[in-house]
Amino acid sequence: MTDSWTLALARDDLSRTELVRHPVPALADGEALLRVDRVGMTANNVTYAVLGDAYRYWDFFPAATAGLDERWGLGPLWGFSEVVDSRVDGVPVGQRLYGYLPPAGHLIVRPGRVDERGFRDASPHRAQLPSPYNAYAATTGDPSYDADREDLLILFRPLFVTSAMLADRLQDNDFYGAATLVLSSASSKTAYAAAFELRGKGPRLIGLTSPGNVAFTRELGCYDDVLPYDGIGELDPATPTAYLDLSANPATRAALRAHLSDRLVHDVAVGLTHQERATEATAVFFAPDQIRKRTLDWGRPELDRRLAESWRRFAAVAEQWVDITVSHGPDGLREAWLGMLAGTTPPRVGHVIAC
């Protein structure tokens, strides 16, 4: 095993990529080498790149490890990896892990807090980064793992955690007084997973999406109603409404504010699919913040148990909503990235890349 690869993005032009071939680095004591096996590509990955500087997503996997300068960035991915070499007790060769991975063939980690559930990467450059992104879950100790649904986990799990924590934050705050919740990018996995979690909890759920995605989004059955973006005028202007912004489209926010005025009681930016910063929202939702709160409230084992139960309920339905497409290697990863960046990936398609 002498060769590896890294697919980097130009930080000033995310459509420009650079494929670098390089040797697999040697291990030091206390390190383990992961082979990146299978990853997903969703709109979430666009968010990571667009917010790479503001939220330090570029810092997880420094481009310098591939011999590139700061003009390049490695966009994080979620998926499965396998330990192929280890100098750490409790991290055996062959262990399969789910976690945050670079767009590359391999990753060196420095496992800390090793137990039957996996470990955290204690590499110095990740010490000040949000801890949920540093966890690597061993499939043998993961309550959410199902070997028959690996690809579904790859595509939905990070999104579902965001969705579940968003739903929890809303419930934890009595929906900020809203009787209606409006979700933009309603055909996206993050949006409809959140709607799935919120369904029947009290507020009416309205999805906003592009005209071409209205039929698909209605068929999901997660929303009480689905409107195209130009249908905002159909919303009841007298009802207190919260806006869950998953598109960061300024025109949508402006239309909602003009139509609802002071009945827009909460406006939170959740994700980006239009490659713009959501600077006008009254709040920004960051899932690790709610994870930290619930870890203090409930303890991590109880949080994991609740998330696993919610995931199993969602997965049983979501597998009917996605057509998984598998591509291969860095070329497949590049094509999946460019399609997602351009917004040309149909909502039913789920991109998985076998690295």
N, C-alpha and C positions, 0 to 999 in steps of 0.2 A: 504494500500500500504506500505509494510514493506521491501520487498526484491527487490534487483536489482543485476546486474551483470556487469562485465568488462572483456573483452578479451584482454590480454596483449601479446606483442611480446618481445622475448628476443632480445635485441639490438645487441648482437654479433652473433646471429643466427636467422634470421627472419623466419625460418621455424618452430621454437619452440614457442609454445603458452602456455598461462596459463589462465584458466578461474577462476575468483574469484567471489564468491557470497558474497554480503554484504548488509547491510541495506540501504535504501534510506536515504540520509542525511537530517537533518532538515534545514529549511530555516532561514536566518537572515533577518532583515529589509533591503529592497532594493534589494532583490534577487527574482529570479523566478526559478521554477523547470520545466525542459523540459523532456518529455518522448520521447526518441528516437523511432521514429515510422517506418521509411522506409529509407534505405540507399542503395548506390550503391557500386560496387567493380569494378574498372578498373585498367589499367596499371598506371594511375595517382597515385593510392594508393601505388604502389610499389615505385614510385619516392619519395613520402613523407617519406617512411620508409628508403630508401637508403640514402636520404639527410637529415635525421632526425637531425643529429648533426650540419651539415654545415649550414642548413637553419632554424634551431630551430623548426622544425615541432614537435618534441617531447614535446616542451614547452607549446603547446596550452592546452593539457590535461595531467597534471602531473600524473605519475603512482602512486604517493603518495596518491592520492585521493582514490585509491583502496587498500591502505595498502601495496603497493609494493615499492621496493627500485629502485635505479637508473639503475640497470641492465635491467629493463623492460621499455618498452615504449608503449604508446597508439597511434596507427596509425590513423590519422584523416580520416574521411569519410565525404561525402557530402550527404545530404538528408533532409527529412522532420521530424519535431518534433512537439509536441503539448504541450502547457502550461498546466500543471496539478495542479500547485499551484503558487501563486504569491503574493508578498508583494510590488508590484510596480504599481503605477498609470499608466494607459494606456497600461498595459500588462495583458489582461484578461485571466482567465482560459478558455481553449478551443481554444485560438488563434493558428493557424497553421502557421508554420514558415519553411523557407528553409534556410539552412546554414551549417556551419562546425560543425561536431559532433564527439564525441568519439565512439570507439567500445564498447558501453555500453548501458545499459537500460535507464539511466537517465543522465542529465547534469544540474548542477546549474550554472546560469548566473547572472550577475549583470547588468541589462539593463541600458544603458545610451543613451542620444540623442533619446529618444522615440518619434516617430511620426507615422503617418498613414502608412508609408512604413515599419515600424518595429523598430529595435533598434540595438545598438552595445553593445557587451559585454564589460563592463568597469571593469571587474575583474582585480585587480592590476597585476597579473602575465601575463596578455595579453597586457598590456599598451605599451610595446615596440615591440610587434610583428606586422607584416604587417597588416594594418587596413582592407583590403578587406576580410581577413579571419575572422574578428570579427563581420561582419554584419549578422543579422538575418532578412530575408525579410518576412514580413507578406504576406500571399497569397492574402489577400484582397487589398493590395496596390502595388502588384508586376506586372509591365507591361509585364513580360515574362510568367506569370503563366497561365496555362490552365489545369483545373482539369482532362481533358481527356488525358493529356500527362504528368502526374506526373512522371511516371517511365522513360519516355524519358528525362525529365528535370533532374532527379536524375543521370542518366547515362552520359548525355552529357553536362549539363550546365557548370560545372567547367572546363571541357575540352574545351568546345566551347568558353568560355571567354578567355582561354589561346590561342586558335587557332585564334580567332578574333583579339586579341591584337597583336599576332605575325604577322598576315597579315597586320595589321595597322602599326606596327613598320617598316615592310619592305617597304610599300608604302610611309610612312613618310620619309624614307631615300632613295627614288628612287631605291629601291631594291639593294642598294650598288653597282650599276653599272652592275648587273647581267642580262643576257638575258635568262638564264636558272636557275630554282630553283630545286634542288634535295632534296627530303624528304626521309629520312630513316624511317623504321617502318611504311611504307606507308599504311599498312592495319589497323593501329591503329586509334582509334576514333579521337585523337588529330591531327594526320597527315591529315586524309582525311577531317576533318572539316576545317583545315587551307587551304587545297587545294581547297575546295569548295568556301571559301572566296576569294581566289586568282585567281580563274578561270576567264580568260578573261581580267585580269588587265594588261597584257603586257608580262611578261616572260613566257617561256615554262615551264610546270610543269612535272617533272619526278619523279615517285615514285620508291623507292627501297624496296623490301620486300623479305621474304623467298620464295623459289620455290613453296611451298605448298599454299601460299597465293596470288600468282600472278593472278590467274583467278578471285578470289573474288575482288581483288583490281582494276583490269581492268574493271570489271562489274560496279563498282561504277560510272565511268564516270567523276571522278574529275580530272584525270591526262591526260596529252597529251600522255604519254607513261608510262608503268610500266616495270621495269626490275628486275630480280633476283639479289641478291647481287653479284653473280659472273659475271654479265653482265655489270659491270661498264665500261669495255673497249669499250662498244658501245656508250658511251657519246662522243660528239664532243669535242676534246681537244683544239680546237681553240676558243670556245665560252666562254665568261666570265660567270662563274657559281657560285652561292651561295649554300652552303650546310646547310640544316636545319636538324640538327642531333637530331632525336628523339629516337635513339637506344643506343647511347654511346658505340658502338662497335668499339674498336680501329682499328681492321682490316679493317673496312669499311672506316674509315677516312684515314688510311694509303694508301689504294688502290686509293681513290679519289685524294689524294695529289700527288701520284706517276703518275697518269694518266693525271691530269689537270695542275699540276705545278702552274705557276703564273696566270693561268686562273681561279683558285679557288680564287675568289675575296672576299668571305666572308664565314665564318665557325662558325655557332652558335649552341651551345648546348641548346636544348629545354627541353628534358626529358630523363629519363633513363628507359630502359626495360631490359638491360643486367646486372643490379646490379653492375655497375662499375661507377666510377667517371669520368666525361668528362673533364679531366685536360688539354687536348691538344687543345681544341677549342679556336678560337681567341676571342669569345664572349660567354656570357651566357645570355639567355633570361629568365627574371623573370617578369611574367605578371603584378604583382602589380606596377612595375616601369612604364610601359606604361599606366596603369590605372591612376596613379597619374599625369602623363604628360597630358593625355587627359582630366582629371578632371579640371586641370588648364586651358587647351586650350578652352574647351567647357562648363564646368560646369557639375556637376554630373547628373542633370536631363537630359541633352542632351545626355550625354554618355549612360545613361540607356536606353533612347529612341532608340538610334542607335543600341545598343546591342539587345534590344527586337525585333526590326525590322529584324535584321540579323538572330536572333534566329528563328523567325517564318518562314523565308524563308528556313532555313536549316532544321528545324524540319519536315516540310511538305515532305521533301525528305528522311531524315534520318530514319524515321519510317519504310521505306521499306528496310533498310539495317541492321536491328538488330532484333534478336530473343530474346525477354526478358524472362529470366528464374528467377523465384521467389523462394527463399528458406527462411527458417524461423529460427529465434532465433540465439543464439551464435554458435550452431553447424553448421548452414547454413552459418554463417559469416565466421567461421573458414575454412570450405571447399572451399568457394569462394576465400578466401585469399590464401590458399595454391595452388589452381589451377592457380591463376593469378601470384603468385610468381614464380611458376615452368614454366610458359609460355605455359601451356597446354590448355588454354581457347581459343576456336576457335574465329576468328575475328567477326563472326556474332552473337556470344552469348553476351548478356548483363546481368550481374548478379545484381539482386535487392534482398535485404534481408529485409523481414518484421520482425522487431525486437520484 
